[in-house]
Amino acid sequence: MLLIGLILFGMIIGAGAQLLLGREHGAIDWTVAIVSGLLGSFVGGLLSSVLAGDGLELRASGLIGSLVGAVIVTAGWRWYVARPRA
């Protein structure tokens, strides 16, 4: 049950990140939403840990940290996909 809750939380946070950055093609990419939401939670937790002076401890963060992390992951993914290939 916890795993389903984490996946749903990641999906909602990832969708929120896509809405903040603007949706591509007018729809939410749910695969990217789930991945960026789950990874974003860890990225946000790591950033809040470093900024708080706790060191490099990987921990789950709160709602705002998760959203900030998901925005970073989603923006990084969009940059990676859109970059010119040589």
Buried (B, 14 or more C-beta within 10 A) or exposed (E): EEEEEBEEBBBBBBBBBBEBBEEEEEEBBEEBBBBBBBBBBBBBBBBBBEEEEEEEEEEEBEEEBBBBBBBBBBBEBBEEEEEEEE
